[in-house]
């Protein structure tokens, strides 16, 4: 029997006192729109990597590669499925990850899969969100969103939940440390990720000073100073994966539209970006910065 399950587990965490208090938009600045995960896939993804930003020597960091990472695997990416695509043989024991190549939430789970070395065990099924197959909503995932994971005759959703699920239920290097303090800090940062996104996006408006975005990046800069190493928890983890797709988009967009360098005065953020760009499992999911900027201009600036 087909079982459709949507997991949306909520978790709470106590905010770390060493971090500045998050600043939420005032009622007059409340986000007038929510992020839509429907992007137009103009062509099959051909990863192009932006040049790494060299961290300032004043950062005091000694960048290191992730301590635990599956061997890099290059794969041919399948074309996106459209309304004319036939469904796969659903619930036949195959583990499928339904994504969109251009959705940052789906990218989180895609990176997690790659970092665990699960390219052979979890098959990618990209969906064209502008021309979705009817069977995806009817037979796979009724919310009709990505990402979604078909595993053990169940379908689960929500990016942060899926990252944790894959890390806990599949082989490969663990992407969360055993240390309880680090795990608690990880929950704190994963909880903040939504506020981080909304704060940055609200600064896209022409009448909003870019300082508003700066408060969120300052929060990240402070968080990166808690443990030794270029990553949030010292070693590479799910926290880095959760933020990477959004920083990948925000960095070129804010430079292009606001002439704002998010790494200026933030050496730890610069070092983090540099180290992330060395990770093949992440780079394989990256996009051409120009395409990201053009997409964000159409999505956000056209509505202002």
Backbone torsions as a table, in degrees:
resi	resn	phi	psi	omega
1	UNK	NA	135.7	179.1
2	UNK	-75.1	129.5	178.7
3	UNK	-117.9	121.4	177.7
4	UNK	-103.6	121.5	-177.6
5	UNK	-129.8	131.9	173.2
6	UNK	-112.5	113.6	-178.5
7	UNK	-93.4	128.4	177.0
8	UNK	-140.9	62.0	-176.7
9	UNK	-73.5	130.2	177.7
10	UNK	-96.5	140.9	176.8
11	UNK	-130.5	152.2	179.3
12	UNK	-118.9	153.6	178.0
13	UNK	-148.4	146.6	177.5
14	UNK	-79.5	129.3	-178.1
15	UNK	-64.5	134.3	-179.2
16	UNK	-68.3	128.8	-176.3
17	UNK	-67.0	-17.1	-179.8
18	UNK	-77.2	-11.4	-179.5
19	UNK	-94.5	147.4	175.2
20	UNK	-66.5	151.8	179.8
21	UNK	-66.9	133.1	177.7
22	UNK	-61.2	142.8	177.4
23	UNK	-103.0	120.7	-179.4
24	UNK	-95.3	150.2	177.8
25	UNK	-61.3	143.3	174.6
26	UNK	-72.2	170.1	-177.4
27	UNK	-61.0	-31.0	-179.3
28	UNK	-77.0	-16.1	-178.5
29	UNK	-111.5	11.1	-176.5
30	UNK	-57.0	139.3	-178.7
31	UNK	-55.4	123.5	-175.7
32	UNK	-88.7	0.6	178.3
33	UNK	-152.8	154.7	178.8
34	UNK	-108.8	153.0	-178.6
35	UNK	-65.9	129.3	175.6
36	UNK	-101.6	140.0	-178.4
37	UNK	-93.0	11.8	-179.4
38	UNK	-93.6	102.9	178.2
39	UNK	-109.0	157.5	176.8
40	UNK	-92.8	123.3	178.8
41	UNK	-92.0	97.3	-174.0
42	UNK	-76.3	-30.5	177.6
43	UNK	-157.9	161.3	-179.9
44	UNK	-60.6	138.7	-174.4
45	UNK	-58.9	128.7	170.4
46	UNK	-120.2	97.3	-173.8
47	UNK	-55.9	130.7	173.4
48	UNK	-131.1	137.4	-169.5
49	UNK	-110.1	131.6	176.8
50	UNK	-70.4	154.2	-179.7
51	UNK	-67.8	142.8	-178.5
52	UNK	-69.0	147.0	175.8
53	UNK	-93.8	125.3	-177.2
54	UNK	-79.5	127.8	-178.3
55	UNK	-70.3	146.4	176.2
56	UNK	-64.7	143.9	178.2
57	UNK	-65.3	-15.6	180.0
58	UNK	-79.1	-1.2	-177.8
59	UNK	-68.6	-26.3	-179.2
60	UNK	73.2	15.2	-176.9
61	UNK	-100.3	151.5	170.4
62	UNK	-116.0	86.7	-173.5
63	UNK	-53.0	140.3	178.5
64	UNK	-138.2	154.6	176.9
65	UNK	-73.3	157.1	177.8
66	UNK	-54.2	139.7	-176.9
67	UNK	-70.9	-33.2	-178.3
68	UNK	-131.5	117.2	-178.9
69	UNK	-153.4	135.0	177.7
70	UNK	-67.3	154.9	179.0
71	UNK	-59.6	142.3	-178.3
72	UNK	-65.5	135.3	178.9
73	UNK	-129.3	123.5	176.0
74	UNK	-91.9	135.1	-179.2
75	UNK	-133.4	150.0	174.3
76	UNK	-79.6	123.2	-176.7
77	UNK	-81.5	130.2	-179.7
78	UNK	-73.4	155.7	177.5
79	UNK	-69.5	155.7	-179.5
80	UNK	-68.4	144.0	178.4
81	UNK	-83.6	136.5	-177.3
82	UNK	-119.8	-174.0	-178.9
83	UNK	-64.1	-18.2	179.8
84	UNK	-96.5	-1.6	-178.1
85	UNK	-81.0	138.0	176.9
86	UNK	-75.4	148.1	179.2
87	UNK	-72.2	154.1	172.9
88	UNK	-72.8	176.2	175.3
89	UNK	-77.1	87.1	-171.5
90	UNK	-63.2	146.1	175.2
91	UNK	54.3	43.1	178.1
92	UNK	-103.4	13.3	-178.4
93	UNK	98.6	-10.0	177.1
94	UNK	-78.1	136.0	175.4
95	UNK	-91.4	120.9	-175.6
96	UNK	-122.1	136.1	174.3
97	UNK	-110.2	112.7	179.5
98	UNK	-89.4	122.8	-175.8
99	UNK	-136.9	176.0	160.0
100	UNK	-121.0	137.4	-178.8
101	UNK	-61.2	-22.9	-174.1
102	UNK	-107.8	2.3	-178.3
103	UNK	-90.5	123.4	-179.1
104	UNK	-65.1	-30.8	179.1
105	UNK	-68.8	-43.1	176.4
106	UNK	-66.6	-34.5	179.9
107	UNK	-60.9	-36.2	176.9
108	UNK	-53.6	-48.1	-175.7
109	UNK	-74.2	-35.6	176.4
110	UNK	-60.0	-45.6	178.3
111	UNK	-62.2	-43.8	179.7
112	UNK	-57.6	-47.3	177.1
113	UNK	-55.7	-46.3	-178.3
114	UNK	-65.2	-42.2	-178.5
115	UNK	-64.7	-29.4	178.1
116	UNK	-83.0	-6.8	-178.8
117	UNK	71.9	37.9	-172.6
118	UNK	-105.4	22.8	-178.1
119	UNK	-59.4	-29.9	179.8
120	UNK	-84.0	-26.0	-174.5
121	UNK	-95.3	-27.1	179.5
122	UNK	-120.7	109.6	-177.0
123	UNK	-83.9	139.6	177.1
124	UNK	-81.9	132.9	173.1
125	UNK	-128.5	89.3	-178.7
126	UNK	-72.6	140.4	179.9
127	UNK	-113.3	134.7	172.0
128	UNK	-80.9	106.9	-174.3
129	UNK	-71.1	-15.1	176.4
130	UNK	-89.1	-11.4	-178.4
131	UNK	-148.2	60.9	-171.2
132	UNK	-71.2	142.1	174.3
133	UNK	-67.4	137.7	-179.5
134	UNK	-62.9	-33.1	-177.3
135	UNK	-66.0	-22.0	-179.3
136	UNK	-64.7	-45.2	177.7
137	UNK	-73.6	-40.3	-173.9
138	UNK	-74.2	-35.9	-171.3
139	UNK	-118.6	-17.4	-175.1
140	UNK	-110.3	-65.3	-172.0
141	UNK	-139.0	97.1	-176.0
142	UNK	-52.8	-33.2	175.9
143	UNK	-62.7	-16.0	173.9
144	UNK	62.6	34.1	179.5
145	UNK	-121.9	168.0	170.6
146	UNK	-122.3	152.4	5.2
147	UNK	-84.3	162.6	171.6
148	UNK	-148.3	146.9	-177.7
149	UNK	-122.6	123.4	174.6
150	UNK	-96.1	113.9	-176.7
151	UNK	-153.6	134.0	178.8
152	UNK	53.5	43.3	177.2
153	UNK	63.7	23.1	174.3
154	UNK	-132.2	155.9	175.3
155	UNK	-121.9	127.2	-179.1
156	UNK	-117.4	156.1	179.3
157	UNK	-136.5	-174.2	-179.1
158	UNK	78.0	120.4	-168.7
159	UNK	-61.5	-47.7	-178.2
160	UNK	-64.6	-38.5	177.9
161	UNK	-64.6	-41.0	-178.2
162	UNK	-69.0	-36.4	176.0
163	UNK	-58.6	-46.8	-179.5
164	UNK	-67.6	-39.4	-178.4
165	UNK	-62.9	-47.1	-179.5
166	UNK	-64.5	-40.1	179.8
167	UNK	-64.1	-35.2	-175.3
168	UNK	-87.6	-25.3	-170.1
169	UNK	-112.7	2.0	179.4
170	UNK	-128.6	157.2	177.8
171	UNK	-68.5	169.6	179.4
172	UNK	117.3	169.5	-178.6
173	UNK	-62.3	139.4	178.7
174	UNK	-68.3	138.9	-179.0
175	UNK	-106.7	13.9	169.9
176	UNK	-135.3	138.5	-178.5
177	UNK	-75.5	162.5	176.4
178	UNK	-78.5	-24.7	-177.1
179	UNK	-58.9	125.0	-174.8
180	UNK	-65.4	-36.9	-179.9
181	UNK	-65.4	-40.0	179.2
182	UNK	-69.6	-37.7	178.9
183	UNK	-66.0	-38.7	177.9
184	UNK	-65.3	-42.2	178.0
185	UNK	-64.7	-36.2	177.2
186	UNK	-60.6	-44.8	178.5
187	UNK	-61.7	-39.1	178.7
188	UNK	-60.5	-45.8	-177.8
189	UNK	-72.4	-35.6	176.2
190	UNK	-66.0	-36.3	176.6
191	UNK	-64.9	-37.6	-177.9
192	UNK	-73.5	-17.5	-173.8
193	UNK	-55.5	-38.3	179.1
194	UNK	-65.4	-42.8	177.7
195	UNK	-64.8	-39.3	177.4
196	UNK	-56.9	-49.8	-179.4
197	UNK	-60.1	-50.1	-175.6
198	UNK	-65.2	-37.7	179.5
199	UNK	-64.6	-43.8	-179.7
200	UNK	-66.0	-47.2	-176.5
201	UNK	-63.2	-35.6	179.4
202	UNK	-65.0	-21.9	179.2
203	UNK	-80.2	-6.3	179.6
204	UNK	-69.4	-22.8	-178.6
205	UNK	-61.8	142.6	-176.0
206	UNK	-62.7	-31.0	-175.9
207	UNK	-93.0	8.5	-180.0
208	UNK	-108.5	126.5	-179.7
209	UNK	-66.1	143.6	-178.3
210	UNK	-66.0	-12.5	176.9
211	UNK	-57.9	-30.5	179.2
212	UNK	-59.1	-43.4	176.9
213	UNK	-67.3	-33.0	-178.2
214	UNK	-59.5	-33.2	-179.5
215	UNK	-63.8	-36.9	179.1
216	UNK	-71.5	-40.5	177.9
217	UNK	-69.0	-32.5	175.3
218	UNK	-64.4	-37.8	176.7
219	UNK	-60.0	-43.2	178.7
220	UNK	-66.4	-42.1	178.3
221	UNK	-58.6	-43.6	178.6
222	UNK	-65.7	-41.5	-179.8
223	UNK	-61.8	-36.3	-178.9
224	UNK	-70.6	-10.0	-179.5
225	UNK	-94.2	-4.2	-173.9
226	UNK	-69.3	-40.5	-178.8
227	UNK	-120.9	153.6	178.2
228	UNK	-68.0	137.5	179.6
229	UNK	118.3	163.7	-174.8
230	UNK	-79.1	-11.2	-176.1
231	UNK	-101.5	166.9	-173.9
232	UNK	-58.1	-40.5	-178.7
233	UNK	-104.0	18.9	-173.9
234	UNK	89.3	-61.1	174.4
235	UNK	-98.8	159.6	-179.8
236	UNK	-59.5	140.2	-175.4
237	UNK	-154.9	-178.5	176.1
238	UNK	-59.7	-27.6	-179.8
239	UNK	-63.7	-44.3	178.3
240	UNK	-62.1	-39.7	178.5
241	UNK	-64.0	-38.7	-177.0
242	UNK	-64.6	-34.5	-175.9
243	UNK	-92.7	-26.4	-171.8
244	UNK	-55.8	-47.0	-177.4
245	UNK	-61.7	-30.6	-177.6
246	UNK	-81.5	-41.0	175.3
247	UNK	-62.9	-37.2	176.5
248	UNK	-55.7	-35.5	-178.9
249	UNK	-87.1	-42.8	-175.1
250	UNK	-67.2	-38.1	-175.5
251	UNK	-59.0	-55.7	-179.4
252	UNK	-70.9	-31.6	-178.5
253	UNK	-67.0	-47.1	-179.2
254	UNK	-67.4	-32.5	176.1
255	UNK	-67.6	-41.0	-177.5
256	UNK	-72.9	-44.8	-172.4
257	UNK	-89.4	-37.6	-175.4
258	UNK	-111.1	-2.5	-174.2
259	UNK	53.3	41.6	-176.5
260	UNK	-116.4	119.5	177.0
261	UNK	-89.6	112.1	-174.8
262	UNK	-69.6	-15.9	-179.9
263	UNK	-92.1	-8.5	-179.0
264	UNK	-62.8	121.9	-179.0
265	UNK	75.5	8.3	-179.7
266	UNK	-129.7	75.5	-175.4
267	UNK	-64.3	-31.3	-179.7
268	UNK	-72.4	-36.7	175.5
269	UNK	-65.2	-40.9	178.0
270	UNK	-61.8	-42.6	179.6
271	UNK	-66.7	-37.4	178.4
272	UNK	-63.1	-45.4	178.7
273	UNK	-61.3	-42.7	179.5
274	UNK	-60.6	-44.3	-179.1
275	UNK	-69.3	-38.2	177.7
276	UNK	-60.8	-37.0	-178.1
277	UNK	-73.4	-2.3	175.0
278	UNK	-95.0	-7.7	-173.5
279	UNK	-93.3	112.2	-176.1
280	UNK	-60.0	-39.3	-178.3
281	UNK	-60.0	-30.3	175.8
282	UNK	-83.6	-46.1	-175.3
283	UNK	-59.7	-31.3	179.6
284	UNK	-65.0	-15.3	-179.9
285	UNK	-104.3	-1.5	-173.0
286	UNK	-76.1	167.7	-175.0
287	UNK	-124.9	163.2	172.5
288	UNK	-67.2	121.7	-178.3
289	UNK	-54.2	-37.3	-179.8
290	UNK	-62.7	-40.6	177.8
291	UNK	-63.3	-40.0	179.5
292	UNK	-63.3	-43.5	179.6
293	UNK	-63.7	-47.0	-179.9
294	UNK	-60.4	-40.8	-179.0
295	UNK	-66.3	-42.2	179.9
296	UNK	-69.0	-35.5	176.9
297	UNK	-61.6	-43.9	179.8
298	UNK	-67.3	-37.1	-173.9
299	UNK	-76.9	-45.3	-171.7
300	UNK	-100.9	-49.5	-174.4
301	UNK	-70.0	-28.9	178.9
302	UNK	-65.6	-20.1	-177.3
303	UNK	-93.0	-8.0	-174.8
304	UNK	-84.0	NA	NA
